[in-house]
Amino acid sequence: MSVVVRSVESPVVGSGAVRARVRAQGARRRRPDDLPGGRRAAVDLLRVGAAGAVLLHHYVFSGYAEVQSPLGFALPAAIARYGYLGADLFFLISGFVILQSAWSQTPGHFLRSRAVRLFPAYWVALSLTAVVSVLFGAGRYPIGGLQYAANLTMLNPLARLPDVDPGYWTLWAEIRFYLIVAVLLFFVATPRRVAVIAWAWLGLTAVFELGLLPIRADLVLNTQYAHYFIAGMALAMIHRFGPSRSWLALLGLCQLNAIYRGVQYAEQLSERYHATIHPAVVTGLIVVFFWVLLASALHLTPGTTGRRLAALAATTYPLALIHGQIGFIVFQRLGDRGNKYLLLAGTTAAVLITAYVIHLLFERPFVRQGRHR
């Protein structure tokens, strides 16, 4: 990747003075709602919706289908079965938001800010999930010391050690994207360099899908979800510098690949869950994701986020970390003791409150400290 980037830019950009000047120019070109605190309402609404969709997918559909939960919900499950696409939407939002927040940063500052943002809440959620699983999981969720220690680093997939909670798989996809952004920042982020990396990444993804690259290449390319991160990068450039044929073409190709891979995965899930995941619905949802975020990138959606929506959006990360396995354990132990809808509502409320507490006590303080360094 670094060879490709070097080949299209003058080597003199490595000097500190030029780096500082390029970053300053990028900062001056920010729009008002790119500045700290200028969160986009549409993006936060999508983030909250994605988190809710994933939670309901687990609690209402996949948990019962995989015999993780004794609670079956026939009619709601017909809708909740598509909630897994909330993870896809998160990746698209991540590409959009992360590149914007990283713009004009150094690689070191970017990686530190990501670590401060991710690890404190993750360590708390990981430890809470491990304790609940061991004490109340009735042996269904065994957790070894080495597995727990490896999970603390988020790098356990490299050692082929399972996640303490299967829902943590998204973190590995995110981390690989952050490393690509860090490489971009090492050469100083400019629209031209973003374009080189984005187009090269999408091109290599296509080559991989044709079977012309070794399987190990997917460790970097992350081909299952690369199109979402790349599309998010294109949206960030459209938001910052305005639309161009190149960015719109990249976005369109990413959407096509997202639909192609999404329909493939829907077929796999239909076999796995013995339930129909309609390709037309999957296609429609993916198209909606892309077009709503494009509208936000073009400043066609409501502006800054209100306090209540911001608070809800802030809980989505810890909520994603704690709801899965802990929720299933609650259902297994209490599922035969009362109304299943009340149990569903109570468990959902409990994990939401817990997620917000984790955000307040362990996530927000560290993020604020990181901003003042």
Secondary structure by P-SEA (a helix, b strand, c coil): caaaaaaccccccccaaaaaaaaaaaaaacccccccccccaaaaaaaaaaaaaaaaaaacccccccccccccccccccccccccaaaaaaaaaaaaccccccccccaaaaaaaaaaaccaaaaaaaaaaaaaaaacccccccccaaaaaaaaaccccccccccccccaaaaaaaaaaaaaaaaaaaacccaaaaaaaaaaaaaaaaaaaacccccccccccccccaaaaaaaaaaaaaaaccccaaaaaaaaaaaaaaaaaaaaaaaaaaaaccccccaaaaaaaaaaaaaaaaaaaaccccccccaaaaaaaaaaaaaaacccaaaaaaaaaccccccaaaaaaaaaaaaaaaaaaaaacccaaaaaaaaac
